[in-house]
Amino acid sequence: MIDGTHLPVLQVVVPLLCAPLIVLVRGGRIGWAIATAASVFFLASSLAILLEVQRVGVISYAIGSWPPPWGIEYRIDAANAFMLVLLGLVASVVAPYAWASVRAEIPRDNHYLFYALYCLALAGLGGIAVTGDAFNLFVFLEISSLASYVLIALDRDRRALLAAYQYLILGTIGATFIVIGVGLLYLMTGTLNLADIASRLGDVRQARPVLAALAFLTVGISLKAALFPLHMWLPGAYAHAPSAVSALLAATATKVSVYVLLRFYFSVFGTTAVFAAMPMGDVLLALSIAAMIVASAAAAFQTDLKRLLAYSSVAQIGYITLGVSFATATGLTGGIVHLFNHGVTKGALFMLVGAIAFRLGSSRIDRMAGLARSMPLTCAGIVVGGLGLIGVPGTAGFVSKWYLVLAAIEAGSWVIAFVVVASSLIAVAYVWRFVEVAYFRPPSEETARLKEPPAALLVPAGVLLAASVYFGVEPSLTLGAAYGAAEALLAGPR
Amino acid sequence: MSALDHYSYWVTIFLLVAGLFIVIARGNFIKKLIGLSIFQTSVYLLYIAPGKLIGGTAPIVGAGFQVYSNPLPHVLILTAIVVGIATLALGLALVVRIREAYGSIEEDEILRAEQSAARDDAT
């Protein structure tokens, strides 16, 4: 029974079944317990899968024993195994955090719905990561997206409704573009299994429908991944969502979309078709650099700390896609390790800002004057996370940026290496905005009487923050996994 | 073979562009959702039309039938329709809540209300 053969499917099925279960029992507490258990199970099984993948290479699981390419195949290699671990880690830290955070931010009657949707979002994101079937991928994408629209709209602030609506419109356009791309590939190859599509593309690789499919998929996935300039939904969605939702989505949702981009580029179309025959590398490079500079600069002008972090997320997506655009082992390793490192760091930061909002009732920066005196731990945490965003040595952000700079130099472009460093300096500017207000302004009457947030909020955030420092000091684990993922992707269509 | 032989593609492209245009050009939240639905419908056609062979029957093996249509696109699009309905339902539910919160479903009116609220907040 416990031999692990069915772990790939259980990974998705367990959270998927937990969602209706929570709705049936209709209890906030029990819902929280089930959601936390599902997240911890997700983490445990993703670690087991990662170990298994490192042993055997590729796991292929035929759903319902229908052999691929006829049945739906779950196919896990080093790249998606790593994604699963990130998902599991973030989910099982955010779930305990949600206990106190949700009680403060969401009306009591909706608690059970929050946890049910949390499980649905996790199932959807996990499904995207494990599936080897193009249409199945779309379905999971929509499961996770629909769940996140509702999660965002659950906040008491009425602006959350607008943000959720805007995200719904743009997210659906993105998903529909992805289906169009998948449909064109299906028309040309007659199959939906990603590996099978890759092997059948063969001679038609340069046919116009296939190139159109590449374009549709790129635009659709970029919308979902909030790649500049298709990021318009992201700042509102992250700024107005409940804190636990911001933390979960910022750390996972866009990252999973980037993974989908990697999967299509490297495992379906193949490196030469995407980067040599088509100028996707140059396009990605230009957009990434624009994201790093423009979004970082926009972040520096925000008045709301959550919105500031959201713009910083758009910039950090740029670093990840920058690594992808080189299409070299170093670049991809840098991109993938940044995907993980940034997910962990940004998750911790959103949780800490949520902890401040728990006491302060707002995430506006100008209301945080002198906050460091009343909440020394929380503010110190944000500074450490902020250093991670800048990429100071000793934090995880440094490791990934180091690899990105290496990849740029390897590609012979000192200019890009310089841009990576220069955009990190803009990150100093936006992190400083918080430091200046919280540490160097005298406390207002409001902040002076605030206490440190409860441990139920600080401990989970601390765990992620500790992880981001640990992987900065001792990066061999994440780098090894990312390098394995890059190698698996660069090996091309299987 | 003329360009009109594949007229289903022309219909698809027309629906696709028309739907997307409505989403972008209209400020009314309900009209935007209608545009989004039209946009999604174009994809249904993109999948289903090539699955049909002229003279083809349902893929049940039997005497006298040689040409079969592909049933898979129908199944896929059945799923896509369900997803589309879920999206539309959720979108409409959000619009109801937005109207309760803002008293309007026009994008420019709501943005104006938001901006004046932000100004009040700042002062």
Interface residues (C-beta under 8 A of the other chain):
Chain A: F135 F138 V139 E142 L146 Y149 V150 A153 R158 R159 L161 L162 A164 Y165 L168 I169 T172 I173 T176 V179 I180 G183 L184 Y186 L187 L192
Chain B: L16 L20 V23 F29 K32 L33 L36 F39 Q40 V43 L46 Y47 P50 P73 L76 T79 A80 V83 A86 T87 L90 G91 L94 V95 R97 I98 A101 Y102 I110 E114
